């Protein structure tokens, strides 16, 4: 039994379907916002939008008891909270880390589509890069 089947067995189909739809939309906008972290003019807006996305993922995955997503979204949300104190732009290492984070959340989206177990978090994602601006 995969992650999607587990969700459908434990929650109303409409809740699961709505989560998957919103999750897909958040995944779609994540990468352009990450790239924009490297631009002075877009840094603050991108940090705020990414914070909102990861907060929403954390909240929804908490409700649905998706532990891996909860843990990683919380970790990223905490990093974004610190980034709010910086004026930007983000350094290359930080942008690359966020792109890898985005890839992990995209992998989970694919896992859910295919009804696979959620992939394990790559431990390199749990090493926070330098949050200082470029």
Buried (B, 14 or more C-beta within 10 A) or exposed (E): EBBBEBBBEEBEEEBBEEBBEBBEEBBEEBBEBBBBBBEEEBBBBBBBBBBBBBBBBBEBBBEBEBEBBBBBBBBBBEBBEEBEEBEBBBBEEBBEBBEBBBBBBBBBBEBBEEBBEBEEBEEEBEEEBEBEBB
